[in-house]
Amino acid sequence: MNVALRSKYIAAFGSACYMSEGGTFDCFYKTWEDACEEAVKIGEVSGNAPYDEGYTCQPVAGTEDYSLQVGSDPANKIPITYADAPLATSLIEIKSVPTEVSGPYRNLVEVTPIKPEKDFYCSSGQVGDDGKTLSQRDWILKVNRKAHKGEIHSDLAGFTWPCKDENCKPTTCTEKLVLKDPADPKTPDNDPDLPQVHHVVPRKDLRGCPWGTNAYKNAAVISRRLNRFLWYNYPPEKEMAQINNVPPYTP
């Protein structure tokens, strides 16, 4: 639970190290070779004495595990354990405090199974004007449109991020308030200001493993251009803070 030390591990080992849903902080690798190679840096990263060099990982008889001797004492070993990596926690740190996303659609009633990596195209249980069942995405957009007198507003209006201008020069982009309506036949399908239903905690984490769910509290309506920027990135602290401050919509 040492935030500073955890940050040092993440800086040194990247997305291999993370907090799990179970509250543990571990480092997982696809191959034991990679795990062994990184393990020798633990002493240095943790602030303890660096481990001795020259030792190699040895298999643990009767298992798929390995161990790495790190000093002259054979009993001083680092275990390299074969196991499935658990899901990353969906809590995002805001000023070092693990915080749950609580977006503006949190009051919508859930009627579909909530699962990591699932999109918002499941049935909402609501019926549209045409008598057909609305997907979660279409229900979210309808709720947003109703709250803004027929317009679709971005839930991250005013959010800024680094981008490039039409001449490919670095600049700063700002999220607009009013987005294009996908129901307007004049709006191209790839218009950068089209609204998209964004997973605040992304569907996949930095390792490509299932992460963010299709829960309404994890949804936000933003522009296509901003969604491209946030795609598969760890949620910026300012995004989480802004989303959690948006008042809940009334269906």
N, C-alpha and C positions, 0 to 999 in steps of 0.2 A: 504493500500500500504506500510505499515511498514514491511519491509522484516524481521527484527529481531523478531518483535512480531509475525508475521505469522509463522516463524520457531518455536517459542515457542509453539504455538498452535498445530502445526503438531507433534512436539515431544511429547506433552502431550496427544493428542487425536488420533494420528495416521492418517490413511487414511480417517477418517471421515471428516477431514477439508482439503479443497483444493480450488484452484482458478478455477472458472468456465469460460466457453467460453465468458460469458457476462462480465467478469472482476470483479465479486464479489468474496469475500472470505467467505465461509460458512461452517458449519459443519452439515452433514446429517447422520441420523441414521435410521435403519430399523424399530425400535420400539420406541414409545414415552418413555417407561421405561428407555431405554439406554440413550436417549437424556436428560431426567431429571436427571439421575444419574451423567452425565458428566457436566451438566450445573452448578452445585454447585462449580465446580473447576474454573470457568471463572475468578472470582475475583483474585484468587491466581495466575493463569497463566498470566493474563494481568498486574500484578504488582499492582493492586488495593487492597483494604482491602478485606480479605476473606469474603465470604458470611456467614450469620448465618446458623447454622445447625438446623435440626429438622423440617424444612418445607418440605412438599411433593407437588408434582404436582397435580393441580386441573383441571378438565375439564372445557373448556369454553363452556357454554351452546349454543346449536344449531350448534356446529361445531365439527370437529374432532381434534381441537387444545387443548393445555393445557397451563397452566401458572404456574410458580414457584415463590412463594414469597421468597425473599432473605433477609428480614430484618423485623424489628418491624413495619415499615410503610407498610400497605397493598397495597399501590399504587406502591411500589417498587417490580416489578415482571420481570421475564424473560419469554418472549413468546416462547412456543414450538409449532411451526407451522407445520401443515401437508401439505406437497407439494412434487411434484416430484423433485428428485435431478437433477440439470442440468448437462450437459456434462462437464467434466474437460477440462481446456484449454490445447491445444496441444503445447503451448509455454513452453519451458524448460529453467529454469534459469541457465545461465552461468555467474558466478561472479555477481550474484544477478540481472542480466539483463534478462528478459523474451525474449527468442530467438526462432525463428521459425526454424524447421529442413529444411535444403535445401541440400538434398543429391545429389550424382553425376548423378542421372537419372532424374533430374529436368527438363531437356530440352526435354524429350520424350513427344510426343503429347498424351494428354489424350482423349480417345474416349469412355471410359466406365464410368458409374456413380461413383463418389467418395463418399464413405460413411464410417463412423466409423465402426470398427470391421470387415470390409470386407477384404478378403484375396486377393492374387495376382494371382488368377486363373481365373479371368475374361478375356474376349477377349481383345487383344491389338489392333485388327484391322489390324495387320501385318500378312503376309503369310510366312510360313516356306519353306524350300527347297522341302518339300514333297507336297507343294500346300495346306496344311491345315493351318487354322488360328492358330496363336500362342497365348498362354495365356500371361498375363502380365509377369508372372514369366519367361516363356521361352524367351520372347522378351528381358527382362532385361539381362538374361544370354547370349543371342546372342550378344547384344550390348557390354557386358563386354568382351566376347571372341574375338570379332572383334578388340577391342581397344588394346588387348594384344597379337596379332599375333597368335590366336588360343588357348591361355591359358586362364583359368579363374582365376582372381586375387581377393583376398579379399579386400574389401574397407576399412577394419580396420586392415590391415597388421601392425604388431608390437604392437597391443593393448595387454595389459597384464591384467590378472585377477587372483584372488585366486582360486586354484583348488587342486586336490589331485593326487599323482602319482600312479603308479601301485600297490604300497603297502599301498595305502590309507593314506599316510602321506601328510600333507599340503605342498604345493609348489606353484609356480607361473607359469601359462601358458602364452604362447605368440602366438598370431595369426600368422599363416604362410602367406606368400605372395601368393604362387601358390597353388590352391586347386585342388582336384580330379575332373575329368570331368565326370558328370553323364552319358554322352553318351558312355563312355568306359564300355563295358560289363564286364570287369574284376573288376570293382569297386563295392564292396558290397553296398546295399541300406542303410545300417546303418553305413557306414564309417564315422568316426568323422571329416574327412577333406573334405567331400562332401560339395559343395556350397549350401546354402539356401538363399532365398530372405527374408530378415529380415525387420520387421516393426521397424524403429528406435523409434518412439512413438508406444508402444505396442498396439495391437488390443484391449486389455482390460486394464483398470486402476487397481489400487490396490484394488478397491472395487469390481472388476469383471464386471464393467459397460463398454459399448462401448466407445472406445477412439481413437486410431490411425487409420488412413484411408489407403486405397489402392492407394493413390496418389503416383506418381512416385518419387516425392521429399522426400517421407517418406520411400523409399526403399534403402536397402544396401545389397550387396552380402557378406556374411561371411560364415565361416565354421559351420557345424552342431554343433560342440562342443561349439563354442562361442555362437551360437544362444540358446543353452540349458541354458547357464549361464545367458543370458540377458532376457530370457523368463519371461514375466509378471512382470519384475522389472522396477522401475522408471529409465528412461535412465540416466546412469552416465554422469556427466558433461563432463568428458574427451571423452566419446563416441560421444556426440553431437558436441563438438569442432572439433574432428578429422574428422567426417563425413562432416561437413560443409566446411572443408578445402580441400576436394577432388574436383579437377576440374571436371566440367560436361563432361559427355561422349557425343560424336557425334554419332547419330544413323547411 
